[in-house]
Structure formats: structure tokens, C-alpha cells
Amino acid sequence: MRNSKRSQLAISLVLAIFVLSSFVLFGCEHDREIERSETTESGTVHFKDNELTIQGSDTLLELSQRWVEVFSEEHPEVLISVSGGGSGVGIAALINKTIDFANASRKIKENEIQQAKKSGLAPQEYIVAYDCISIIVNKKNPVDELTIEQLSKIFSGEVTNWSEVGGSNADIIVASRDSSSGTYAYFKEEVVQMGGTITDRDYTQNALFLSSNITIREEVSSDEDAVGYIGLSYLDDTVKAIKVKEDKSSESVEPSIENVKDGSYPISRPLYMYAPDKDLTDLEQSFLDFVTGEKGQAIALEVGFVPIS
């Protein structure tokens, strides 16, 4: 009888523990379901892989840093590193499988594509912005257009008086970005060195090397004899943007979003991000969508580039 009572007591205890455990487990599971639901409704996204590495073009470095900053504010759980070094450095790192995206201010070369294929990769190209350089002069300057060759001679110091290019008899004051700027390097190669065909030509030592688009614009707006270059988004009515010609026989083209997109404006270029292949992680795809989407392109315009849409 005593053993029977003990058995009944043991069974009752087991049943009680089972019921209590089921209640606790149900409650915990219910809490997790609520947490998942709240997370989804708040818009928070959890990525399978929360690290991303980007390297390459110095021209894209500042813009990429801003993209990463804003994206990371929306997704604080991710860790994204971005660095410069140049387009070639970034593409080489992509081929060596040490980064996720390569920033480039030029198209990937055929020999780089072949190297990537040998590594089992199939690089994918994405245009993320357009770079447009506006040549500006003072509003009182009568010069309305210049060829690339004339600009090359002006910024290298070979042409020093506005009368040599159809302007007034006055010394030309050259305003340039400083050497830490990616635009400095691009303008030097594409304009001063005429697309790299005159590699020993450099900026004139008499140039004013200024730290930003804004300081160049201010300098040109306050000096009747100054000329400079700035990003299209920094152009306003305090200065005059001159039209640019490829050569003497070409039509002159003004800097504009439309003329950049159709390729008619000669001092412009697309900027790229390269992925190692078509298969992107959820984080890579999300970041790329952000960069090419409304927010990312608004940031591109803010930094001084032409958006892709």
C-alpha cells in the first residue's frame, strides 16, 4: 500500500514537472515568436554574413565611405571596411579573393578578366555613379568654350594669358584640387596629359592647389582671371561653366547630367564596383541595392558625382 502511494506520488510529480516544463517552453517559444515578429516589423535585417570588404579607386573612396556610414547606421550589426589604393589594386585584390567588392574608376582590363577566370571567378560589373568635371571661369570672363588641348596648356602653364584663347589681355590664374584628391589625379591624366598621351606634362607650379570644390568655386567667383574645375553638383550661378570641345572640329558640349549619360561631355566617366561573380551574399546584394538605389544615389550627388538615375 505504501509502495502504491509512493508510485502515485512519483507519477503525479512527473506529470507536474511535465506540465510546468511545457508551459515554460511554450512561453519561451511564444516570446521568441513575438521577438521575431517585432524585429520584422521594425525593418531590421539580419544577414547570414555580416562582414564586407571593399577596396580600390581613390576617386570612389570618399563616396564609398559615406555609403558605408549611412548603410551601417541602418544595419549596426554589420562590419564593412573600405580602403583606397587605386583601381588596379582593388581589382587585383578581387582576383586574389581577399575582398568582396572592387571599386574602379575604369573598366576592368581584358588581361585582368583572364586572370580572374584562372582563379575560377567571373567578375560582374556594376556602374554606381558618373564622374563629371565642370570647367568654371568668372562670370565676367568672355571665354565660353575651350578644347581639351587648350585646357591642357592652361593647366600646365604653357598658355598663361587669356588673350591666347580668345579672352582679355590678362594673366590666367589656375585653381586646382590638391594632390590628395582623386579628381586631381583624374584631371591630370585626362586633361593635363590629354588622356595619358603626354605623360611628362604636369600642373603648373603657379597653380593654386585648393582643398575642395567649394574653395575652387569661391576662388573663381572672386577673381575675374581665374579658371578651375569642380564636380557638377557644386556648380551654381556664382560662376560660369564653359563648354568643352574634344578638338577644334568637335562641337562644344556643356556639363550636364544628360550629356554625361549619353557620353557627349568629354570630361566624364562611369565609376564601377566589381564583384567576383554573380552569386552575391545577402549582405553584398543588400549593400549593392542600397548604393544603386535612391538613398545611395542621393549621397553620390551630395558628394559631387552624377547619379545613375
SVG drawing of the C-alpha trace seen along z (x, -y; Angstrom):
<svg xmlns="http://www.w3.org/2000/svg" viewBox="-2 -93 60 95">
<polyline fill="none" stroke="black" stroke-width="0.4" points="0.0,0.0 2.8,-2.3 4.6,-1.4 1.4,-2.2 1.1,-5.6 4.8,-6.3 4.2,-5.3 1.2,-7.6 3.2,-10.4 6.0,-9.9 3.7,-9.8 2.0,-13.0 5.3,-14.7 6.4,-13.7 3.2,-15.0 3.5,-18.3 7.1,-18.7 6.0,-17.9 3.1,-20.4 5.3,-23.1 8.1,-22.5 5.6,-22.6 4.2,-25.9 7.7,-27.4 8.8,-26.1 5.6,-27.4 6.1,-30.7 9.7,-31.0 8.8,-29.9 5.9,-32.4 8.3,-35.2 10.7,-34.2 7.9,-34.4 6.9,-37.8 10.6,-38.9 10.8,-37.7 7.6,-39.5 8.7,-42.7 12.1,-42.5 10.5,-42.1 8.0,-44.9 10.8,-47.3 12.6,-46.7 15.7,-45.2 17.5,-42.7 19.9,-40.0 22.4,-38.9 24.0,-35.4 27.3,-37.0 27.8,-40.4 31.3,-41.3 32.1,-43.1 35.4,-44.3 35.8,-46.9 39.0,-48.3 40.1,-50.2 39.6,-53.5 40.7,-56.6 38.2,-58.6 35.4,-56.5 36.9,-56.3 35.1,-59.3 31.8,-58.3 32.1,-54.7 32.9,-55.8 29.7,-57.8 27.8,-54.9 29.2,-52.6 28.5,-55.2 24.8,-55.5 24.3,-51.8 25.9,-50.9 23.6,-53.3 20.7,-51.3 22.4,-48.0 24.6,-48.4 25.3,-44.6 27.4,-44.7 31.1,-45.3 32.2,-46.9 35.7,-48.1 36.6,-50.3 40.0,-51.4 41.7,-53.0 44.9,-52.3 43.7,-52.6 41.5,-50.8 44.3,-48.3 44.9,-47.5 41.2,-46.8 40.8,-44.6 44.0,-42.6 42.6,-42.1 39.3,-40.9 41.2,-38.4 43.1,-37.2 39.8,-36.7 40.8,-38.9 37.9,-41.4 34.2,-41.3 33.9,-44.4 36.5,-46.3 35.9,-50.0 37.2,-51.2 37.2,-54.4 38.0,-52.4 36.7,-49.3 38.4,-46.0 41.1,-45.1 41.0,-42.0 44.1,-40.6 42.5,-41.1 39.4,-39.2 41.6,-36.3 43.5,-36.3 40.1,-36.2 38.9,-33.3 42.1,-31.3 41.1,-31.9 37.7,-30.5 36.0,-33.9 33.6,-35.7 33.8,-39.4 30.5,-41.2 30.4,-44.9 28.1,-47.5 28.0,-51.2 27.5,-53.0 27.9,-56.7 29.2,-59.0 32.1,-61.4 31.7,-64.8 34.1,-67.7 32.9,-71.2 35.4,-73.8 34.5,-77.1 35.5,-80.7 34.4,-84.0 31.1,-85.3 32.8,-88.4 35.2,-86.2 34.2,-86.4 35.5,-82.9 32.6,-80.5 34.4,-77.3 37.8,-75.6 39.2,-72.5 40.9,-69.8 44.2,-70.8 43.7,-74.4 42.7,-73.3 45.8,-71.1 48.1,-74.1 46.3,-76.4 46.6,-74.0 50.2,-73.0 51.2,-76.7 52.0,-76.6 49.2,-79.2 49.4,-81.9 47.3,-84.8 43.5,-84.7 44.2,-86.5 45.8,-83.3 42.5,-81.5 40.1,-84.3 39.8,-86.2 41.0,-89.5 44.6,-90.5 45.1,-89.2 47.2,-86.6 45.4,-83.3 45.0,-82.2 44.8,-78.4 42.8,-76.8 43.2,-73.1 42.3,-70.4 45.2,-69.4 47.2,-66.2 45.2,-64.3 42.1,-64.5 41.2,-61.7 39.8,-64.4 43.3,-65.9 44.7,-62.7 41.9,-62.1 42.0,-65.7 45.8,-65.4 45.7,-62.3 42.6,-63.0 43.0,-66.8 46.5,-68.0 48.2,-64.9 45.4,-64.6 44.3,-61.1 47.8,-59.9 49.3,-60.8 51.7,-63.4 52.9,-61.7 55.6,-64.2 53.1,-67.1 52.1,-68.2 50.1,-71.0 51.8,-74.4 53.7,-75.2 51.9,-78.5 48.5,-76.8 46.5,-77.4 46.0,-73.9 42.8,-74.0 41.2,-71.6 37.6,-71.3 35.2,-72.0 33.7,-74.8 37.1,-76.6 37.8,-76.4 34.3,-77.8 34.8,-80.7 38.2,-81.5 36.9,-81.6 33.8,-83.6 36.0,-86.3 38.8,-86.5 37.9,-87.6 41.0,-85.9 40.7,-82.5 39.8,-79.2 39.1,-75.9 37.3,-72.6 34.6,-71.3 32.1,-68.5 28.8,-69.1 26.8,-69.1 28.8,-72.1 28.0,-74.3 25.9,-77.3 25.2,-80.8 28.2,-82.4 30.5,-81.1 30.2,-80.3 30.6,-76.8 32.3,-76.8 31.6,-74.3 34.3,-71.8 35.4,-70.5 37.3,-67.3 39.2,-69.2 38.9,-72.1 36.5,-70.4 34.2,-69.0 31.0,-70.5 31.2,-72.2 29.3,-70.5 28.1,-71.9 28.4,-69.8 25.1,-68.3 23.6,-65.0 22.2,-64.3 25.4,-65.0 27.3,-62.8 24.9,-59.9 25.0,-60.0 28.8,-60.3 28.9,-63.6 30.6,-65.5 34.3,-64.7 35.4,-65.1 33.3,-62.4 33.4,-58.7 31.4,-55.9 32.5,-54.6 32.3,-50.9 32.0,-48.3 33.2,-44.8 32.0,-41.6 33.9,-38.3 30.9,-36.5 27.1,-36.5 26.5,-34.8 26.2,-37.6 25.7,-37.1 22.6,-38.6 24.7,-41.4 26.5,-42.1 23.2,-42.2 21.7,-44.5 24.6,-46.9 24.7,-47.0 20.9,-47.7 21.5,-50.5 24.3,-52.0 22.3,-52.0 19.0,-52.9 17.5,-56.2 19.5,-56.8 22.8,-55.8 22.4,-57.9 21.3,-60.9 24.6,-60.5 26.5,-60.3 25.0,-63.6 25.8,-65.2 29.4,-64.1 29.8,-65.6 29.0,-62.8 26.3,-62.3 23.8,-59.7 23.0,-56.8 19.3,-57.6"/>
</svg>
